[in-house]
Amino acid sequence: MTPVMTPVILTAVGVGGATVVGALIGFAFKKISHTISDIIMSFAAGVMLAAALLGLIIPSLERGGEYALLKTIPSIFVGALFLNLLDKLVPHLHKLAGVDVESHKNGSLGKVLLFVSAIAIHNLPEGIAAGVGFGSGNNAEAVMIALGIALQNIPEGMIIIAPMLAAGVKPSRTLLLASLTGLVEVVGTFIGYFAARASEAILPAALAFAGGTMLYVVSDEMIPETHAHGYQRGATYALLVGFCLMLAADVLLG
């Protein structure tokens, strides 16, 4: 194992493992309050916003050369449109988070599995974003990106447990399915890393693409979800804390 690959592997395991951690919390506390879930996810959204800007988009501009804006801005939109297309095919959190646990006692297993599949599919580009960060060669910023994604995965892992158990899925299989959604993110991390390392010429576009996917996730999924249960004020401040914490870390560690 080369020194370069070591942090990538550790990050891939950490990002994917965060979903498993969230799932284990979901088993321990089958009824997790929206307040706690929204605060954690909002904090993660703030971290992801800072990571997208400081770790992906600004480095894209810095590496883009004379025509940096012409490479970075379209690539941000391509990343967002890519996730938009995924949403058309498989709706994600804020469209499926309305899954009612009680309703699954009547056997609506198909909708629960669709929900889990949606999370797994959307985890791929998030993993790619983590990998692209390492492909840029700046490990400090890459870790910041991965941290934001991992923090998001914890509440995501928490919320998929109760619906599956209520639908009659065995606990062992429930944990396995939750773990598989994290495994998808591990695969995405390696795809992003090797794609970014393959060519210096595509790196600015790859960074901006990853930044666009993260901005899309925050705006289209995380913020609506954390503002849907009446705790939007606390969620807003949690987002600001996450953003400022990463801003401070970037200045102090940069």
Secondary structure, 3 states (H helix, E strand, C coil): CCCCHHHHHHHHHHHHHHHHHHHHHHHHCCCCCHHHHHHHHHHHHHHHHHHHHHHHHHHHHHHCHHHHHHHHHHHHHHHHHHHHHHHHHCCCHHHHCCCCCHHHHHCCHHHHHHHHHHHHHHHHHHHHHHHHHHHCCCHHHHHHHHHHHHHHHHHHHHHCHHHHHHCCCCHHHHHHHHHHHHHHHHHHHHHHHHHHHHCCCCHHHHHHHHHHHHHHHHHHHHHHHHCCCCCHHHHHHHHHHHHHHHHHHHHHHC
